[in-house]
Amino acid sequence: MVITGAKSKDGSQLVLRKYGSIVQKCFKFNAKFAEFKCKILTNAGGRGDYIHDTVCRSCDSGTPHFRCRDCFSTELCCHSCVVALHAKNPAHRIQEWTGFYFAPISLKKLGLCVQLGHPAGEHCLLPQRAFNNDFTLIDTNGIHEIGLDFCGCEAAERHTKQLLRTAWFPATSTDPRTAATFRILEQYHLLSFESKASGYEFYHSLARLTDNTGLQPRKDRYEAFMRIVREWRHLKMLKRAGRGYDPAGVENTESGECAMLCPACPQPGRNLPENWDKAPKETRWLYGLFLAIDTNFRLKRRMVSKDSADPGLGRGWAYFVEETAYKKFIRSHGGMLQQKSTCSSHNAVNMADTTTSQGLAATGVGTIDCVRHNMKLPNGVGDLQKGERYTNMDFLFFSTLRRRGVNTLNISYNIACQWHKNLWERMSAMPSELHLDHATKFIRFFVPKFHLPAHILKCWSNINPVASSTKEMGPGSRRDTLNDHFGDWNWKKVVGLSTTLLRKMNEAKEEREAHWIAFDELNEALKLEATGPWKIEIEHWEDNPNDSSVTNPFEAKVISITQATVRLKLAQLEAAELQQGTDVSMHADVSPSIFIASGIDLENEQRRLKVDIRKQGLHATDTQMGAVQRLRNALQRKIDTWKRIQTLYTPAVQLLESRVESPSNSTSDMIKPEDSQLWLPSALCSKPILCNARLLATKWELRYAQAGDALEEIRQCLRLRDYIANTRAQNALSCIEARATAAAEKYRAAHTALSSLAHVLQKVGWDHKYKVLERKSDIRGMSVPRRGESKGQRQLSWIWLVEGVGDDEDEVVQDKEVELLQEEMRRVTCYLRWHATWWNKKIVECTLGTAADNEDLSAYACRQAQLRDNLTNCFEKKWAAHLPLTAADSVSEAMMANEAELDLYLPELPLP
């Protein structure tokens, strides 16, 4: 059983255990206690303990007919007292005792009028009533009609500012008639991140909380509420990015400036050491940026509204690319057909121009992510008009790299093998500000491992639930909403880095020794004369990443010993014996090697026939049974012919055959050809029968080569299975599984024969190379761990350590991972301390008109700086065992003095 909404299988099991505990407690629920609670809840409909009150306890004069549902007590008050007590709580829900029951009544009807611009209880000499005396306030406990007066004094502020000073967010800037409290906006903001609840669901939940009967219809303020939410999201983004401190104003915001950067990724001038760009090639990989290019076709958008009507509140200020330049480029290159894939017929490439987009303004989004920490990058997100076209992905790729000063780029893309071809030629057709000086950078392209076995949806699990609501939004609203969700996702990743990097470090150090052992085994399996030149080729290839003329050293070049090679070698040896007159063949047409090879081929045919019979099942048709019988007849003729020759080379087999009880005439008792014992020389080794040494040696050579052939076939099947595992070609996958199983049976037969022959021929050490093949633990892909092992804990199966195999997918040594994690930890602490300094400097950058406004700016900046210092101290404490130096020791004075603008989005959190 899997619980819907659980993050993982373990999470589902935890929810089940908690649910079971709740159920058990409910079964133990005391019946008398339940009756008591029921009475208490029922009594809440009456006056309860205040049933005998005839005079208001607050003023000792009025008649108590009113109570508040939101105040601490249910004490009854008179009319004047309930109004006076709620001068500072105008959104509380009041009930009036009718003589039989309590009925809801608004404070506005009771005469409460909120006066803005003055302290609570103080009257304004020139009050200005809200437009048409119709003002609605949306709060956490419902939707309320409010009596409201604005201040009309000479020094009064604008109406919108008066509302904001009261922590009420107005829906319009002119004659506002609707507002939402800051607390309801904060509540919905976080709720939308965690539960992905739509604004429609949330608003109508509040409407039902206000009136769940529909008998008192109110004006629908849903559109006003959504307008408030959208502005709230946008202003929060600007505030957290420090845009309120810019003397030039919000309009001076640059592209991507409101996005939160990954503190663990290299940020020149912020978290990299001095002279990092002059690091030797042995360590320059530490300062490389790891990027992942991906698409999500769930985040569609229907043909609703258009950019002129819904342009969006930001112009490429966060994660989405600037829309005007992006669409202009797409239109100018939209007629170009995409080059077809020459690699593996990847649908993302070949069907990019044919993807159905009827009724859709966007078929999905393309993204550029930080691959090591799974964070969205600034200006790295854009809509897809059709499929995964190069035109879209190129623009996003070069947009996110703009103003990034790193020299080493590691780019992961599931179609990188095809996409990176002609990339620089396509770049030349793009705007000049997006051009990348690739000749001076070290750039490597990779195909990510998780795209080969299966596409893991975990990387999109946080945002996919939003698709149902954003697909009906206008273009600007959708971009603003997704920008907000991406920002929250990045923030949660940042505050979780202490745990994430610590877990990765512990795993890497724990597995480093085991991986060293695996590496030594692999290294010992390779010949020194092969590894030496290969190392030189790799270094030359890595030093010239942008030179396509340099041969890829990871392409397979090893020629393994196969059965065909051995048969050719034996045939040449027999030809030499014929010329020398030393031929020992007992048959004019069948030499000893042909005799042994034919017997091995017959064994293979027997195994294939058994597989064909098992596939038929219990209810085979006459046609199927007829086909099998014909195969049996043909095999039986081959066996009979081979056994007549066998009497010449191993006549002792006749004695063994005579000892076998002759079958009766019954068809059911006849030995089927697939079960017939062939008595090859290896089978005679366990019998007290002498066999020709030449035949045994020939058999050894052929069986040894057969074991190598079978292992290679298993490896090929595993590679092919991993490659097509994410497709729907289930028939092809079944065939590959069957081939792998047959190859495994062939290997086991060869291994059994080698075990028998080794004792007679005194062969030693062969079983270090060809080991016993276990069905489950050994037959697995190179990147597939054993059951219970994680990716970082996995060890290679021995079938990949046989000489001549090699590994072009993974580095088994974890030393580099440990070094990189230490560098990332250092970068995180350096970045946070730099950012704290950045916030402290913001205090003096902007001066407003009033002391109150200036104090607001100063307090917010100080609070944000202190938050980053607290995060840094917390992280350093957790990472103390893994950091050789504290971040304060490693941050250079030049970095701390850097005046560069910040590209970071950081929400407000209470200080620890």
TIPAVO-778912 format. One record per residue (C-alpha): x, y, z; residue in one letter. Coordinates in steps of 0.001 Angstrom, whole numbers, plus 500000, padded with zeros to 6 digits. Last residue first. Layout:
XYZA...
This chain:
517231530966515268P516258534203513517L512831534182511984P512862533620508238L512585536168505470E513003534763502022P516292534900500129L516565535580496409Y520088536221495199L521825537899492287D523766540450494300L525499543529492887E529264543606493035A530976545716495703E533693543224496598N535370544084499879A534915540613501354M536389539082498237M539448541303498384A539970540447502017E540118536759501152S537756534207502641V539658531104503756S540091531881507432D536495533021507886A535262529866506161A536872527763508813T539817525625507831L540307521871507436P536539521423506970L535297517836507327H535044517405511103A533668520922511560A530847520384509052W527962520578511530K529470523534513400K530388525257510142E526801524933508910F525274526398512068C527763529267512142N527065530043508481T523303529921508972L523582532299511922N525712534711509911D523171534546507105R520318535340509492L522302538205511009Q522693539818507597A518971539425506865Q518050540994510206R520434543884509719C518996544562506253A515408544475507545Y516178546746510492A517981549304508330S515220549521505745L512497549859508378D514573552419510270E514830554498507122N511068554352506643D510438555453510239A512969558281509960A511096559700507009T512057560687503465G514088557680502433L517848557103502373T519406554356500265C522893552852500201E523679553231503891V521932550077505123I522826548079502004K526374547626503298K525141545294506032N523331543200503428W526507542686501391W528440541733504521T525909539007505240A526221537928501600H529957537526501918W529455535420505035R526910533273503201L529183532853500189Y532201531857502221C530198529281504190T528807527733501014V532147527797499188R533939525934501976R531275523229501980M531523523006498197E535321522631498391E534996519836500933Q532403518169498707L534745518416495717L537626516833497615E535436513967498854V534059513389495356E537559513412493924K538658510687496342D535631508511495549Q537321506153493085V534809504263490986V534694506811488214E531698506011486072D530455505495482560E533365504598480284D534481501500482141D536950498949480818G536137495449479533V539373494027478196G540313491947481224E537299490918483284V536246493555485804L532770494122484355W531650490546485085I532923491052488662W529895493211489482S530939496745490215L530430498076493704Q527565500352494710R527726502662497685Q527375505987495840G524449504764493784K522777503268496853S523015499629497880E520096497655499334G519830495278496399R523080495444494479R523893498619492609P523225499238488871V525744501459487041S527680498614485382M524503496681484731G523533493572486622R524103489834486292I526274489265489365D523909489518492356S520837487883490822K521922484798488845R525284484114490420E528060483411487930L530955481380489331V534160483144488401K536001483442485102Y539015485657485714K540149484373489078H538875480935487969D541675480663485401W544323480762488112G545352477132487731V545191474645484857K546429471181485740Q545071469633482520L543045467042484449V541839469364487228H541286472262484841A539154470096482513L536338469577485019S536213473224486140S536455474359482509L533418472227481628A531389473694484493T532437477227483477H531428476599479860A528003475346480940A527638478334483288R528579480710480471Y526013479201478108K523331479490480811E524250483169481285A524082483753477526A520594482241477482A519484484505480340T520934487583478613A519214486679475368R515891486217477186A516251489601478865E517014491174475483I513930489575473972C511793490859476837S513142494385476319L512340494219472626A508792493211473453N508530495947476088Q509511498694473687A507818501424475741R511025503328476364T512869504192479569N514595500795479806A515956501160476268I519537502035477249Y519721499925480391D518637496850478415R521179497530475679L524020497788478165R522836494645479961L522518492726476690C526020493757475635Q527413492674478997R525730489269478784I527026488788475232E530535489656476404E530244487133479227L529085484418476817A531914485081474385D534500484966477177G533113481659478469A533084480298474914Q536749481264474497A537686479180477543Y535445476361476301R537178476363472912L540686476379474322E539879473739476941W538199471455474394K541249471598472220T543461470699475178A541136467838476122L541024466570472546L544804466595472301R545077464773475613A542955461913474246N540573460656476897C541000457971479509L537930456700481325I537443456476485064P534744459161484802K534929462727486165S537065463849483223C534602462307480755L532225465287480953A535032467615479853S535673465377476824P532075465797475561L529660463087476618W526689464233474490L523926463377476970Q520502463703475274S518045466034476999D517406468299473988E517226465172471804P514382463710473873K515069460418475587I512148458074474878M509998457083477859D506890459007476773S507016457492473286T506837453970474691S509097451557472842N511173451172475936S514358453088476515P517672451257476779S519219451589480220E522443453563480070V525380451275480624R525736450783476881S526173454534476364E529039454621478865L530802451777477068L530221453470473707Q531830456630475178V535076454695475418A535435455105471646P536394458802472116T537770460049468769Y536376457431466376L533153456692468288T532474460452468362Q532183460472464568I529062458296464824R527948460531467728K528018463633465501W525746462094462895T523269460932465542D523345464359467222I522703466161463927K519789463853463124R518331464394466622Q518563468154466214L516593468053462951A513924465834464513N513668468055467593R513273471186465469L510520469478463497R508814468514466755Q508952472084467976V507279473382464824A504543470744465099G503908471646468748M503466475293467771Q501084474479464924T499088472108467117D498637474880469674T500492475042472994A498463475088476188H500986474415478946L503506477096478016G504959477621474575Q507865479705475897K509255476721477798R509618474760474529I511542477568472847D513896477813475848V514556474066475744K515317474299472018L517822477072472643R519612475018475287R519849471969472999Q521112474154470154E523891475495472400N524915471960473355E524999471054469639L527334473980468992D529666472701471730I529700469260470066G530454470847466688S533386472734468203A534795469517469677I534603467624466334F535816470607464344I538847470877466629S539586467161466356P539359467251462537S536251466197460665V536502465565456906D538882462597456686A538143461331460167H540568460175462855M542658463357462682S546183462962464069V548009465166461509D551789464953461825T552606465063458123G554293468475458339Q551888470043455859Q548921468452457618L550253469617460960E550464473201459653A546840473024458506A545858471678461938E547444474742463597L545659477073461172Q542339475408462017A543084475744465731L543776479485465368K540633479996463304L538594478161465896R540140480257468647V539298483503466863T535732482367466158A535323481394469806Q536327484885470818T539437486424472366I538718490092472979S539694492945470686I540003496043472825V539343499372471110K536171500626472808A535736504398472625E536818505993475880F539946507474474347P537898509977472294N540134510926469384T541267514551469180V539955516076465938S536922517492467776S539127519997469612D536994521715472276N538019519459475158P541745519668474400N543487519083477754D541015516297478573E541830514473475327W545592514743475906H545187513488479458E543002510622478259I545441509650475504E548366509624477950I546390507434480355K545510505072477493W549159504807476484P550017503552479986G546856501508480586T547360499217477573A551005498235478107E550166497786481779L547497495197480998K544057495688482456L542563493315485044A544872494792487666E543277498195487135N539784496787487568L540733495034490780E542533498143492017D539448500233491242F537212497858493187A539570498061496160I539616501850495924W535839501821495792H535669499901499061A538064502385500683E536102505421499476R532707504067500501E532570505539503982E534229508750502906K531705509307500119A528718508372502278E529772510703505085N530397513525502609M527055513064500873K525216513134504184R527088516265505276L526385517947501938L522647517338502246T522319518141505943T524061521509505834S522676522188502365L519100522121503656G518877525893504148V519996526325500529V517746523631499060K514729525112500809K515615528477499293W515985527018495815N512534525439495955W511066528699497276D512568530593494336G511333528004491839F507838528359493284H507925532153492952D509245532019489396N506483529528488583L503840531959489793T505306534977488002D505678533011484761R502103531768484977R500678535195485701S502581536680482746G501437534058480224P497784533907481317G496804531083483599M494923527874482708E498048525661482639K499188527171485950T496523525398488027S497025521766486966S500770522246486508A501368523155490159V501545519454491111P504618519099488815N506733521628490740I508099519627493674N508254516246491938S510357517606489075W513812516293490138C512127513248491638K510786512218488259L513750509896487602I514063509241483910H514886505570483482A517953503415482858P519628505842480401L518337509244481530H519591508571485054F523154508273483796K523376511788482410P524791512148478858V527834514370479246F529401517400477575F532740518861478619R533877522480478408I537251523929479444F537051527595478548K539180529938476453T537842528737473096A534272528898474412H534169532686474552D530396532627475031L528027534799472995H524799535861474696L525457539604474462E526062539190470727S522493538127470012P522365534586468523M523404533489465020A527006532818466130S525685530474468804M524401528089466119R527964527599464862E529135527110468433W526565524378468974L527350522628465654N527307519264467453K526564519804471151H522949518734470703W523626515275469265Q525737513645471985C524192516027474513A520775514415474039I520217513559477713N522020516731478728Y524784517242481290S527179520139480839I530417520354482815N531815523871482431L535258525023483511T536335528659483159N533883530303485543V533029533986485037G529254533859484759R527927537126483322R525766535304480764R525765531554481326L522025531518482045T521238533187478737S523576530890476765F521710527763477844F518243529293477577L518875530476474007F520367527135472971D517469525197474523M514842527088472583N516494526936469152T517650523350469745Y514028522218469883R512576520093472684E509033520037471382G506666522714470220K506391526244471660Q508615525517474655L508493528102477447D511670529302479138G513746528704482261V517484529388482746G517306533128483238N518721532653486745P519533529021487629L517172526479489176K518643524314491922M519299520577491921N522440520642494096H524902518807491874R523052519488488616V522638523236488943C519756523572486538D519016524889483041I515344524545482193T513020523990479235G509308524404479775V506202522686478474G503919522575475433T503366526337475587A500559528306473901A498545525123473626L495324524575471686G497090522316469188Q500716521802470218S501386518280468952T505103517558468711T506212517454465070T509193519818465028D510902518316468093A510140514782466896M513665513771465834N515511515406468697V513462514565471798A512526511300470066N516123510065470242H517028508078467140S520135506675468802S522995508771467442C522522510356464045T519671512524465313S517823514630462791K518766518279462333Q515944520576463353Q514095522377460613L514527526155460581M511266528073460275G511240529197463908G514565531012463694H513293534608463587S510252533701465664R512356532028468374I514719535015468562F511849537456468962K510258535137471504K513364535191473702Y514001538923473326A510463539720474472T510242537050477170E513288537827479306E514268534356480529V512359532854483405F514342532385486596Y514297535870488132A514319539396486698W513409538341483146G511015541231482769R509050541140486014G505378541905486612L504082539713483785G502837540756480377P499164539789480748D497134541682478118A500004542264475665S501505538883476573D498409536931475600K495221535494477148S494678531736477374V495952529341474693M496653526625477211R499866526406479162R501840523217479697K504029522425482693L503747518674482205R506224518691479314F509218519306481564N512583519773479915T516204519302480994D519685520766480731I521966520027483680A524900522234484606L527990521526486705F530235524568487172L533953523938487564G536149525307490322Y537302521929491643L538152520857488068W541004523368488205R542885521130490622T545201518998488450E545032521599485656K546935524053487784P544970526942489380A545359530315487684K541616531071487652D541482530456491408W543967533272491851N542281534326495089E539839531855496548P536278531413495259L533161532254497291N532057535747496324R534317537298493706G533790534421491298P530711532362492246Q531464528623492087P528428526522493056C527782525778496738A525960529066497363P523424528288494594C522037531566493344L518659532945494310M516958534720491460A516053538394491831C518990539640489742E518224537335486815G518083540181484322S518881543523485913E516727545622488250T517003549348487515N513229549624487262E513057548812490965V514510552163491920G517639554119491010A518458554584494717P518634550759495027D517742549718498568Y514289548361497750G515885545886495350R517363543902498225G516629540518496657A514254539712499499R512279542879498810K512019542240495070L510772538694495571M508345539814498270K507033542486495906L506361539906493200H504647537375495428R502488540080497008W501539541474493598E500321538034492518R498512537433495778V496749540817495589I495580540139492036R494395536710493157M492382538300495982F490817540853493648A489808538123491242E488274536082494084Y486372539009495633R482902537605494897D480329539870496489K478581538198499358R475698535760499496P474041535263502881Q472047532047502503L474960530250500824G475128527783503683T478814527606504592N479150531317505253D482488532787506381T484375529476506459L482746528720503120R484225531910501646A487604531127503213L487597527706501552S486539529484498372H489672531594498496Y491990528627499069F490525526465496336E490647529265493767Y494165530293494808G495365526783494058S496743524504496740A500298523386495894K500470521723499346S503863522995500537E504511525986498313F500872527089498061S500563526779501833L503578529027502332L502082531853500266H498574531186501586Y499680531789505167Q501822534784504300E498909536330502409L496524535598505280I498972537198507727R499503540283505591F495801541027505700T493909541160502438A492286544281501034A489227545164498961T487515548480498188R490576550474497182P489739553888495684D492830553948493449T495857551709494079S493886548512493798T493703545217495731A494966546772498966P497313544856501308F496435545344504977W499351545453507406A497958548657509022T500766550695507473R499817549042504164L496284550417504453L497509553938505130Q499903553558502223K497067552671499857T495012555627501032H497821558067500373R499400559681503418E497771562288505614A499610565506506384A496591567693505554E494184565427507378C491887563158505400G492535559927507285C490738556985505766F487519555680507268D486465552015507212L483421549977508203G484485546450507341I482611543606505692E484592540435506384H485874537415504495I487011534555506734G489153533544509685N492578534021508078T491650537456506733D490095538989503632I488808542524504266L485946543973502250T485106547681501994F481855549177500733D481092552590502220N480610553706498629N484396554193498431F485792554130501956A484736557074504149R487094560009504436Q487639561320507941P488510565000508398L488932565577512160L490149562028512677C489171560185515842H491552558329518146E490508554896519390G493296553060517552A496150555406516708P495592557595513646H496073557174509870G493237554684509521L489960554826511452Q488098551535511635V484349551959512046C482460549747514482L478711550409514445G477214547031515258L476521546535511570K480241546982510876K481087544561513662L479305541913511639S476540539679512955I476421535899513216P473430534290514966A473509532671518416F470458530666519475Y467041530966521133F466844534468522590G468556536008519565T472034535899521113W474386537822518805E477635536392517384Q480782538333516463I483619537188514176R486867539095514633H488198541132511720A487945544513513467P490486543523516124N491964546798517404K488619548530518003A487295545153519051H486852545790522771L484983549032522096A482459547369519778V481854544467522172V481520546903525041C478913549100523379S476647546199522422H476849544290525718C479251541489526379C479073537709526846L482169535747527812E483249533107525298T486897533690526219S490075533867524162F488680536053521396C487945534585517974D484309533508518298R483301536766519966C480168537124522146R477149539354522155F473889539585524101H475074540898527471P472640543654528543T474472546845529445G475272548190532902S478112546497534750D480601547809532159C482722544713531483S480568542094533262R477559542969531137C474389542510533178V471841539671533041T474254536768533262D472441533499534063H473427531675530879I477069532732531173Y478455529248531840D477097527985528515G475378530630526388R474195528107523824G475624526500520691G478876525695522501A476764523375524679N476710520892521803T480483520711521724L480606520167525469I477871517528525260K479776515617522583C482915515792524677K481109514188527628F479645511447525410E483089510673524018A484488510456527555F481758507973528431K482556505851525356A486286505756526110N488365505812522945F490407502603522786K489404502004519163F490432505565518353C493871504960519860K494354501929517621Q493319503928514542V495759506723515376I498630504241515776S497762502623512453G497819506024510750Y501239506757512248K502567503425510977R501050504000507535L502543507496507336V505982506052508115L505517503387505437Q504645506043502846S507686508089503818G509883505033503327D508312504501499876K508992508095498999S507604511639499155K504182510566500418A501341512402498678G499186509333498158T500024506614500678I501337503452499067V500000500000500000M
